Amino acid sequence: MSSRAAAIAEAAKSFAGRLLQPTDPGYDEARRVHNGLVDKRPAVVACCRGVADIVDAVGLARTLGLEMSVRGGGHNVAGRAVCNDGVMIDLATMKGIHVNASAHTVRAQGGVLWSELNRETQLHGLATTGGVVSSTGIAGLTLGGGLGWLMPKYGLALDNLISAELVLADGRVLHVSADEHADLFWAIRGGGGNFGVAASLEYRLHPVGPMISGGVVVHPFARAKELLRFFKETCATAPDELMLAAGLQTAADGSGAKIAGIVTAHCGSPAQAEQALAPIKAFGPPIMDVMGPIPYSALNSMLDGAFPRGALNYWKAQFLTDLSDAAIETLVEAYANVPSPTSHLLIEHFHGAAARVPIDTTASTMRVTGFNVVIIAQWMSQEDTETHLSWARNTHKALTPFLSPLRYVNYLDKDDDHAAAGVYGPNYQRLRQIKTKYDPQNVFRHNVNIPPL
């Protein structure tokens, strides 16, 4: 028996979950992530059932001298949850959720998805800012920022984080909050997976739902420029209760028709929502209007079908200096030449509570009022890969004159592993100092990496 096999066998004696190797049943399913373009083969997939398993998995990687990666929901488009010939720490079976309805808090384990968290919190008419796609994991989204339908009113997901239980590179387990290891708590709110494995996270909840208002209006692609100009004007006066996004995509009815739309979520009163949504519903008029009262959980899963698990994905994303007429012209022209009906261009508006937090309050630098453009190349066949990579990269290049330096770490593609200095800007040096304190050997480096000093 090799030394590696012996170490794995020894760890398996007390491991509550499973330590899967390439020849084991279930290995191929366990190593798969949402993005079908990612096909990596870890030496071990450590399917953890609790914090002790995470500690042992980190220790196993250290013993074997192997790289490690961490999977929460596995939705990260760059595929950073999985590594080649390393230890993949898989939290997918860690699904515990406890809602304290009277305190308006929830604690959930690191393998929980937003759909699962919402299901529990909505029993009490409570929610926190979560992903716009409900199959996304809570941990990765929160540690990297956490945009969602409620962010104009209640801030990013990380703004609602009260505490977290982290397993560090040396195997220590720390409870971090504003009062405990405050420097580390500051860093994980935007610093991604650079500092440890998030075994559980505790969030502040807000009275939201079960019914809110929102949905989508759809217009013909011929009116895309006009619609995007209207979208920009509407965003300029949007109240905190209203989240807005616009998209260019292909109709899902098989017709191949390109369309343009506006997606909304309003978490205020029905009367406030009716007033805010009326101009959006009236503009055009749209060829399809499914905007109105909707369960919050349904709104949170409304876009899930557009992002099927296993599809091949490559994304580019960056904030715009302004959604100018020239930028709109470029976006519409790019989508007119899109090679796949499953690809999208998405424009997310940032404003309200998420934008009012001082930039040094957390590690996240997404504290602006403005627009984030997401270029989503998505296709189904490996043989079409180069065509779609080229479309995404060329679209991003065409937008260069309109781009600001600001980028959302969770959207960065596989070419951006060394983009941390630009992403974190004025917070970067402080993050490096904290990285040096808690992970001086850069054990957690399978991410948009913040190297120690």
Secondary structure, 3 states (H helix, E strand, C coil): CCHHHHHHHHHHCCCCCEEECCCCCCHHHHHCCCCCCCCCCCCEEEECCCHHHHHHHHHHHHHHCCCEEEECCCCCCCCCCCCCCCEEEECCCCCCEEEECCCCEEEEECCCEHHHHHHHHHHHCEECCCCCCCCCEHHHHHHHCCCCCCHHHHCCHHHHEEEEEEECCCCCEEEEECCCCHHHHHHHCCCHHHCCEEEEEEEECEECCCEEEEEEEEEEHHHHHHHHHHHHHHHHCCCCCEEEEEEEEECCCCCCCEEEEEEEEECCCHHHHHHHHHHHHHCCCCCEEEEEEEEHHHHHCCCHHHCCCCCEEEEEEEEECCCCHHHHHHHHHHHHCCCCCCCEEEEEEECCHHHHCCCCCCCCCCCCCEEEEEEEEEECCHHHHHHHHHHHHHHHHHCHHHECCCCCHHHCCCCCCCCHHHHHHHHHHHHHHHHHHHCCCCCCCCCCCCCCC
